[in-house]
Amino acid sequence: MKGDQEMVSDCTSSSFDRVIAMMNPEDSWVSEWQ
């Protein structure tokens, strides 16, 4: 996708709200607040 603005536009969204991914949710202080 690097350098291809059309591909970036097709594969991403300008409207999203707080997406996170956790490898170890038990050990994450962030997961306590989700």
CHARMM-style PDB file with segment names, atoms N, HN, CA, C and O in Angstrom:
ATOM      1  N   MET     1       0.823  -1.202   0.000  1.00  0.00      PROA
ATOM      2  CA  MET     1       0.000   0.000   0.000  1.00  0.00      PROA
ATOM      3  C   MET     1       0.862   1.259   0.000  1.00  0.00      PROA
ATOM      4  O   MET     1       0.395   2.342  -0.351  1.00  0.00      PROA
ATOM      5  N   LYS     2       2.113   1.108   0.393  1.00  0.00      PROA
ATOM      6  HN  LYS     2       2.493   0.228   0.678  1.00  0.00      PROA
ATOM      7  CA  LYS     2       2.991   2.271   0.481  1.00  0.00      PROA
ATOM      8  C   LYS     2       3.088   2.964  -0.881  1.00  0.00      PROA
ATOM      9  O   LYS     2       3.443   2.346  -1.885  1.00  0.00      PROA
ATOM     10  N   GLY     3       2.768   4.246  -0.890  1.00  0.00      PROA
ATOM     11  HN  GLY     3       2.480   4.748  -0.074  1.00  0.00      PROA
ATOM     12  CA  GLY     3       2.850   5.028  -2.114  1.00  0.00      PROA
ATOM     13  C   GLY     3       1.632   4.927  -3.006  1.00  0.00      PROA
ATOM     14  O   GLY     3       1.600   5.563  -4.060  1.00  0.00      PROA
ATOM     15  N   ASP     4       0.634   4.159  -2.630  1.00  0.00      PROA
ATOM     16  HN  ASP     4       0.659   3.643  -1.774  1.00  0.00      PROA
ATOM     17  CA  ASP     4      -0.567   3.986  -3.455  1.00  0.00      PROA
ATOM     18  C   ASP     4      -1.770   4.550  -2.706  1.00  0.00      PROA
ATOM     19  O   ASP     4      -2.437   3.834  -1.958  1.00  0.00      PROA
ATOM     20  N   GLN     5      -2.040   5.825  -2.909  1.00  0.00      PROA
ATOM     21  HN  GLN     5      -1.499   6.407  -3.516  1.00  0.00      PROA
ATOM     22  CA  GLN     5      -3.110   6.517  -2.176  1.00  0.00      PROA
ATOM     23  C   GLN     5      -4.476   5.879  -2.415  1.00  0.00      PROA
ATOM     24  O   GLN     5      -5.294   5.815  -1.498  1.00  0.00      PROA
ATOM     25  N   GLU     6      -4.732   5.407  -3.633  1.00  0.00      PROA
ATOM     26  HN  GLU     6      -4.067   5.459  -4.378  1.00  0.00      PROA
ATOM     27  CA  GLU     6      -6.023   4.774  -3.918  1.00  0.00      PROA
ATOM     28  C   GLU     6      -6.198   3.489  -3.106  1.00  0.00      PROA
ATOM     29  O   GLU     6      -7.281   3.229  -2.581  1.00  0.00      PROA
ATOM     30  N   MET     7      -5.143   2.693  -3.002  1.00  0.00      PROA
ATOM     31  HN  MET     7      -4.263   2.905  -3.428  1.00  0.00      PROA
ATOM     32  CA  MET     7      -5.206   1.456  -2.215  1.00  0.00      PROA
ATOM     33  C   MET     7      -5.411   1.776  -0.739  1.00  0.00      PROA
ATOM     34  O   MET     7      -6.194   1.106  -0.066  1.00  0.00      PROA
ATOM     35  N   VAL     8      -4.721   2.788  -0.230  1.00  0.00      PROA
ATOM     36  HN  VAL     8      -4.085   3.332  -0.776  1.00  0.00      PROA
ATOM     37  CA  VAL     8      -4.896   3.198   1.162  1.00  0.00      PROA
ATOM     38  C   VAL     8      -6.345   3.593   1.404  1.00  0.00      PROA
ATOM     39  O   VAL     8      -6.933   3.206   2.414  1.00  0.00      PROA
ATOM     40  N   SER     9      -6.926   4.360   0.489  1.00  0.00      PROA
ATOM     41  HN  SER     9      -6.449   4.675  -0.331  1.00  0.00      PROA
ATOM     42  CA  SER     9      -8.325   4.783   0.631  1.00  0.00      PROA
ATOM     43  C   SER     9      -9.280   3.597   0.592  1.00  0.00      PROA
ATOM     44  O   SER     9     -10.276   3.576   1.316  1.00  0.00      PROA
ATOM     45  N   ASP    10      -8.985   2.612  -0.247  1.00  0.00      PROA
ATOM     46  HN  ASP    10      -8.176   2.628  -0.836  1.00  0.00      PROA
ATOM     47  CA  ASP    10      -9.850   1.434  -0.363  1.00  0.00      PROA
ATOM     48  C   ASP    10      -9.776   0.535   0.870  1.00  0.00      PROA
ATOM     49  O   ASP    10     -10.767  -0.103   1.226  1.00  0.00      PROA
ATOM     50  N   CYS    11      -8.621   0.477   1.523  1.00  0.00      PROA
ATOM     51  HN  CYS    11      -7.816   0.996   1.233  1.00  0.00      PROA
ATOM     52  CA  CYS    11      -8.403  -0.481   2.610  1.00  0.00      PROA
ATOM     53  C   CYS    11      -8.515   0.112   4.006  1.00  0.00      PROA
ATOM     54  O   CYS    11      -8.414  -0.618   4.992  1.00  0.00      PROA
ATOM     55  N   THR    12      -8.721   1.409   4.108  1.00  0.00      PROA
ATOM     56  HN  THR    12      -8.804   2.001   3.306  1.00  0.00      PROA
ATOM     57  CA  THR    12      -8.817   2.040   5.418  1.00  0.00      PROA
ATOM     58  C   THR    12     -10.071   2.901   5.502  1.00  0.00      PROA
ATOM     59  O   THR    12     -10.747   3.139   4.501  1.00  0.00      PROA
ATOM     60  N   SER    13     -10.366   3.359   6.699  1.00  0.00      PROA
ATOM     61  HN  SER    13      -9.817   3.166   7.512  1.00  0.00      PROA
ATOM     62  CA  SER    13     -11.542   4.188   6.938  1.00  0.00      PROA
ATOM     63  C   SER    13     -11.128   5.444   7.690  1.00  0.00      PROA
ATOM     64  O   SER    13     -10.249   5.405   8.551  1.00  0.00      PROA
ATOM     65  N   SER    14     -11.759   6.537   7.359  1.00  0.00      PROA
ATOM     66  HN  SER    14     -12.473   6.569   6.660  1.00  0.00      PROA
ATOM     67  CA  SER    14     -11.469   7.778   8.085  1.00  0.00      PROA
ATOM     68  C   SER    14     -12.353   7.911   9.318  1.00  0.00      PROA
ATOM     69  O   SER    14     -12.182   8.838  10.109  1.00  0.00      PROA
ATOM     70  N   SER    15     -13.297   6.990   9.484  1.00  0.00      PROA
ATOM     71  HN  SER    15     -13.436   6.237   8.841  1.00  0.00      PROA
ATOM     72  CA  SER    15     -14.192   7.082  10.642  1.00  0.00      PROA
ATOM     73  C   SER    15     -14.173   5.777  11.444  1.00  0.00      PROA
ATOM     74  O   SER    15     -14.882   4.823  11.126  1.00  0.00      PROA
ATOM     75  N   PHE    16     -13.359   5.762  12.474  1.00  0.00      PROA
ATOM     76  HN  PHE    16     -12.783   6.537  12.733  1.00  0.00      PROA
ATOM     77  CA  PHE    16     -13.334   4.638  13.401  1.00  0.00      PROA
ATOM     78  C   PHE    16     -13.063   5.181  14.786  1.00  0.00      PROA
ATOM     79  O   PHE    16     -12.600   6.312  14.936  1.00  0.00      PROA
ATOM     80  N   ASP    17     -13.347   4.388  15.790  1.00  0.00      PROA
ATOM     81  HN  ASP    17     -13.722   3.469  15.668  1.00  0.00      PROA
ATOM     82  CA  ASP    17     -13.217   4.863  17.164  1.00  0.00      PROA
ATOM     83  C   ASP    17     -12.541   3.809  18.026  1.00  0.00      PROA
ATOM     84  O   ASP    17     -13.134   2.769  18.313  1.00  0.00      PROA
ATOM     85  N   ARG    18     -11.336   4.060  18.430  1.00  0.00      PROA
ATOM     86  HN  ARG    18     -10.854   4.904  18.197  1.00  0.00      PROA
ATOM     87  CA  ARG    18     -10.578   3.251  19.390  1.00  0.00      PROA
ATOM     88  C   ARG    18     -10.529   1.755  19.078  1.00  0.00      PROA
ATOM     89  O   ARG    18     -11.316   0.971  19.609  1.00  0.00      PROA
ATOM     90  N   VAL    19      -9.623   1.385  18.238  1.00  0.00      PROA
ATOM     91  HN  VAL    19      -8.983   2.022  17.807  1.00  0.00      PROA
ATOM     92  CA  VAL    19      -9.384  -0.025  17.960  1.00  0.00      PROA
ATOM     93  C   VAL    19      -8.065  -0.417  18.617  1.00  0.00      PROA
ATOM     94  O   VAL    19      -7.037   0.220  18.387  1.00  0.00      PROA
ATOM     95  N   ILE    20      -8.099  -1.467  19.434  1.00  0.00      PROA
ATOM     96  HN  ILE    20      -8.935  -1.984  19.621  1.00  0.00      PROA
ATOM     97  CA  ILE    20      -6.869  -1.955  20.059  1.00  0.00      PROA
ATOM     98  C   ILE    20      -6.806  -3.472  19.913  1.00  0.00      PROA
ATOM     99  O   ILE    20      -7.833  -4.137  19.770  1.00  0.00      PROA
ATOM    100  N   ALA    21      -5.606  -4.002  19.952  1.00  0.00      PROA
ATOM    101  HN  ALA    21      -4.772  -3.462  20.069  1.00  0.00      PROA
ATOM    102  CA  ALA    21      -5.394  -5.448  19.953  1.00  0.00      PROA
ATOM    103  C   ALA    21      -4.419  -5.765  21.079  1.00  0.00      PROA
ATOM    104  O   ALA    21      -3.433  -5.055  21.277  1.00  0.00      PROA
ATOM    105  N   MET    22      -4.701  -6.833  21.811  1.00  0.00      PROA
ATOM    106  HN  MET    22      -5.502  -7.410  21.650  1.00  0.00      PROA
ATOM    107  CA  MET    22      -3.853  -7.191  22.951  1.00  0.00      PROA
ATOM    108  C   MET    22      -3.337  -8.609  22.803  1.00  0.00      PROA
ATOM    109  O   MET    22      -4.089  -9.533  22.496  1.00  0.00      PROA
ATOM    110  N   MET    23      -2.036  -8.767  23.028  1.00  0.00      PROA
ATOM    111  HN  MET    23      -1.425  -8.016  23.278  1.00  0.00      PROA
ATOM    112  CA  MET    23      -1.427 -10.098  22.990  1.00  0.00      PROA
ATOM    113  C   MET    23      -1.676 -10.842  24.304  1.00  0.00      PROA
ATOM    114  O   MET    23      -1.945 -12.043  24.293  1.00  0.00      PROA
ATOM    115  N   ASN    24      -1.588 -10.133  25.437  1.00  0.00      PROA
ATOM    116  HN  ASN    24      -1.370  -9.157  25.445  1.00  0.00      PROA
ATOM    117  CA  ASN    24      -1.787 -10.732  26.757  1.00  0.00      PROA
ATOM    118  C   ASN    24      -2.751  -9.867  27.562  1.00  0.00      PROA
ATOM    119  O   ASN    24      -2.309  -9.068  28.388  1.00  0.00      PROA
ATOM    120  N   PRO    25      -4.049 -10.007  27.343  1.00  0.00      PROA
ATOM    121  CA  PRO    25      -5.008  -9.144  28.034  1.00  0.00      PROA
ATOM    122  C   PRO    25      -4.961  -9.258  29.554  1.00  0.00      PROA
ATOM    123  O   PRO    25      -5.306  -8.308  30.256  1.00  0.00      PROA
ATOM    124  N   GLU    26      -4.536 -10.411  30.069  1.00  0.00      PROA
ATOM    125  HN  GLU    26      -4.255 -11.183  29.499  1.00  0.00      PROA
ATOM    126  CA  GLU    26      -4.465 -10.576  31.525  1.00  0.00      PROA
ATOM    127  C   GLU    26      -3.395  -9.676  32.141  1.00  0.00      PROA
ATOM    128  O   GLU    26      -3.519  -9.251  33.290  1.00  0.00      PROA
ATOM    129  N   ASP    27      -2.351  -9.389  31.376  1.00  0.00      PROA
ATOM    130  HN  ASP    27      -2.250  -9.734  30.443  1.00  0.00      PROA
ATOM    131  CA  ASP    27      -1.227  -8.598  31.877  1.00  0.00      PROA
ATOM    132  C   ASP    27      -1.309  -7.126  31.484  1.00  0.00      PROA
ATOM    133  O   ASP    27      -0.401  -6.355  31.797  1.00  0.00      PROA
ATOM    134  N   SER    28      -2.365  -6.731  30.812  1.00  0.00      PROA
ATOM    135  HN  SER    28      -3.102  -7.358  30.557  1.00  0.00      PROA
ATOM    136  CA  SER    28      -2.445  -5.380  30.261  1.00  0.00      PROA
ATOM    137  C   SER    28      -3.288  -4.461  31.137  1.00  0.00      PROA
ATOM    138  O   SER    28      -4.427  -4.783  31.474  1.00  0.00      PROA
ATOM    139  N   TRP    29      -2.717  -3.312  31.502  1.00  0.00      PROA
ATOM    140  HN  TRP    29      -1.792  -3.051  31.228  1.00  0.00      PROA
ATOM    141  CA  TRP    29      -3.507  -2.327  32.249  1.00  0.00      PROA
ATOM    142  C   TRP    29      -4.553  -1.692  31.342  1.00  0.00      PROA
ATOM    143  O   TRP    29      -5.581  -1.220  31.828  1.00  0.00      PROA
ATOM    144  N   VAL    30      -4.310  -1.671  30.026  1.00  0.00      PROA
ATOM    145  HN  VAL    30      -3.475  -2.054  29.631  1.00  0.00      PROA
ATOM    146  CA  VAL    30      -5.278  -1.100  29.085  1.00  0.00      PROA
ATOM    147  C   VAL    30      -6.556  -1.934  29.074  1.00  0.00      PROA
ATOM    148  O   VAL    30      -7.658  -1.387  29.015  1.00  0.00      PROA
ATOM    149  N   SER    31      -6.409  -3.262  29.130  1.00  0.00      PROA
ATOM    150  HN  SER    31      -5.514  -3.706  29.178  1.00  0.00      PROA
ATOM    151  CA  SER    31      -7.586  -4.135  29.066  1.00  0.00      PROA
ATOM    152  C   SER    31      -8.503  -3.953  30.267  1.00  0.00      PROA
ATOM    153  O   SER    31      -9.696  -4.241  30.184  1.00  0.00      PROA
ATOM    154  N   GLU    32      -7.963  -3.482  31.374  1.00  0.00      PROA
ATOM    155  HN  GLU    32      -6.993  -3.248  31.442  1.00  0.00      PROA
ATOM    156  CA  GLU    32      -8.800  -3.237  32.549  1.00  0.00      PROA
ATOM    157  C   GLU    32      -9.793  -2.105  32.312  1.00  0.00      PROA
ATOM    158  O   GLU    32     -10.830  -2.046  32.973  1.00  0.00      PROA
ATOM    159  N   TRP    33      -9.493  -1.218  31.390  1.00  0.00      PROA
ATOM    160  HN  TRP    33      -8.650  -1.266  30.853  1.00  0.00      PROA
ATOM    161  CA  TRP    33     -10.329  -0.046  31.132  1.00  0.00      PROA
ATOM    162  C   TRP    33     -11.220  -0.228  29.910  1.00  0.00      PROA
ATOM    163  O   TRP    33     -11.943   0.696  29.539  1.00  0.00      PROA
ATOM    164  N   GLN    34     -11.184  -1.397  29.278  1.00  0.00      PROA
ATOM    165  HN  GLN    34     -10.597  -2.147  29.580  1.00  0.00      PROA
ATOM    166  CA  GLN    34     -11.984  -1.630  28.071  1.00  0.00      PROA
ATOM    167  C   GLN    34     -13.265  -2.354  28.401  1.00  0.00      PROA
ATOM    168  OT1 GLN    34     -14.064  -2.635  27.507  1.00  0.00      PROA
TER     169      GLN     34
END
